[in-house]
């Protein structure tokens, strides 16, 4: 009897801990998945040109933030687009990337509007949206992508898609940073950015500046535009970016400079003499773009504001860019006519 009472006490001591270890959870009081998603929503400006959440935006916006860029090792905007569902990439005969969105493709990428902080950032001659090493990603806060037409808001170049690259400001930067990169194909580069807030008030002001240099021998295309095997298989690229932003109360002024040069060394295997004599200076795409943008926000009440703005671009294209082909001359043996 004594033994039985001891075992009973032991069971009563263990039973409550086994049954009531987990608290009862009412499934009707759990937060819904939509509420959890809404709590993590990010602000975007690409859909309506003013800040709103992705749920409020009148378009499906894909957002890639700086944490994703660093986690997946994206080095160019083409890397980001390639990992985005609904966007497909192909290479032009010269070796630069072309984006397909909803089946729309153009050799000069001029059906995609590329912007930096809401300011168009395509070259002034071809209106080409360069998605390769044209823009650095080290100082990017987030990339907003709309897959579909946005011409109602942005005009002709937004026929297939709109891409807005949002850079870090003085508030998100919290000081500055310097980064140096090195890699294959003799790739070397450096990036620096610094920013500071002016005053403690919300609309007092801020300033930021950045600079980037990049030089690489590049990984060229395997075939020449005529389909022959390429001997050089290199694509030397050099890029210099610099910019400055000043915000003071309602005024925002921004200056950006881009110097970009891509050389295309393409020679067929059987033409050894031309391969030995070819120089990067003889065939390249190079240009210099200077962008100046200024806007002033005039508040009308608590939720409405008017923002007149002005944009100026200076474009220089000194490169030699073109494929020269011999005419196809054939002769009709019956008539003697020659056609080209």
C-alpha positions, 0 to 999 in steps of 0.5 A, a space after each residue: 500500500 505504501 508503494 502504491 501511494 508513492 506512485 500515485 503522487 509521482 503520476 499526479 506531479 507529472 500529469 499537469 506538466 504534460 497536459 498544460 505545458 502549451 497554452 490554448 490558442 484561439 485560431 480566430 484571434 490569430 493575425 491573418 496572413 494579409 495583416 502580417 503582409 501589410 505590416 511588412 509593406 514598403 513605400 514606393 513612388 514609381 506607381 503614382 509619383 508619390 509615396 504609398 504602400 505597395 497595397 495602395 499602389 494602382 499597379 503591381 510593383 516588385 520591390 528589391 531592397 538593399 538587403 536582397 541586393 547584398 544577400 544575392 550578390 547582384 552587381 548590375 541592374 541586369 542581375 536584378 531583372 534576371 531574378 525577377 519573375 516576368 522579365 527575360 534577358 537576351 544579349 544583343 549582337 554587341 554583347 549588352 543585355 536587352 530586357 523582355 517584358 510581356 513579350 515587348 522587346 526593342 534593340 535599344 531598350 527604349 521601351 523601358 523607362 529607367 529612372 533614378 529617384 524618379 528622374 529619367 536616366 537614359 542616354 540622350 541619343 538612343 534613349 536606351 535604358 542601360 541595365 549593365 554596369 551603367 549604374 552602381 548598386 552599392 548605394 541603392 536603397 531599393 529598386 521598384 519595378 512595374 512590369 507593364 505600360 506606364 505611359 499614361 504617367 511617364 510617356 513614350 519610353 514607359 511602354 513596356 515597364 518602369 524601373 525606379 532606382 531609389 538611392 540612399 539618402 542622408 537619413 538611411 545612410 547615417 554617415 558614409 561608407 567606402 567600398 572597394 571591389 576586385 574580381 575576375 577579368 581584371 575587374 577593379 572598382 571603388 565606391 564612396 558615399 557620404 551624407 548628413 542631415 541639416 538641422 533636427 526638424 523634419 523638413 530642415 534639409 539634408 545633403 548627400 554625395 557619391 562617386 564610383 569608378 569601375 574598370 574591367 576587361 569584361 567577358 565578351 560574346 562568343 560569336 561575331 554579329 555575322 555568326 563567326 567564332 569570336 577570337 577576342 571574347 572580351 568586352 572592356 568596360 569603364 564607368 565613372 559615376 558621381 552625384 550630389 543631392 541637396 534638400 532644403 525645406 521643399 527644395 530638392 536639387 540633384 546632379 548626376 554624372 555618368 561616363 560610360 565606355 564599352 568596347 566591342 572586340 569582335 573578329 572572326 578566327 580566319 581573319 588573324 591579321 585584323 585580330 592582331 591590329 584591332 584596338 579598343 579605340 576603333 570600335 566602342 560605344 562611349 558617352 557622357 551624360 550630365 543630369 540636373 534635376 530640381 523640384 520644389 514642393 508646395 504643400 496645399 493642406 495636410 495631404 496635397 502638394 504641388 511639385 513643379 520640377 525641371 530636368 536638364 540633360 547634356 549628352 555627348 557620344 564620341 564613340 564609333 558604333 556601327 556595323 559595316 557590311 558589304 552589299 550582297 551583289 548578284 547577277 542574273 545570267 539570263 538578263 544580265 541585270 545586277 542587283 545589290 
